[in-house]
Amino acid sequence: MTGTFAGIVPVREVDGRQLECRGPMVERLQGLYRDRVEQDVREAVRP
């Protein structure tokens, strides 16, 4: 899942069933998201 504050976080539970919290895909998505946010911050025009 994603949001404006938390970035990308894994889904931990669906219908009461526990899921693997952080697999390789979540790690990859989190890294890509972090890199994109850092790029946006670097490119931001400051008044």
N, C-alpha and C positions, 0 to 999 in steps of 0.2 A: 504494500500500500504506500501511498505517498501523500504528502501534505505540505503546506507552505512552511510550517515550523519544523516538523520532524524529518523532513526529507523523505528518505525511503526506509521503511521499517518492515521487517518480515511479519506475516500473519502467523500468530502463535496457536490459534485455536479456531476450529470451525465446527459448529454444532456439538460442542463439548468434546471434540476429539483434538488431542494435542498434536501439533505438527512440528517437524524439525524447524528450529528457529532460524538458523543461519547457515545455509548451504553455500556452495560456490556461486550460484546465480545471484543470490542476495548480495554476496560480497562484491561481485562484479558490478551489479547495478549501483550499489552504494558508492563504489569508487568512481564510476562514470558520472554519477550525479554530483559528487563532491568536486570532481575536476571541472564540470560545467559551471557550477556555482562560482568556483574560484576564478574561472575565465571571465564570467560575467562581471565579477567584482573588479577585476583588473581593468576591464574595458569600459567600466562605467565612467560617464562624464561627470566630473565634480564641479559644482558651481563656484 
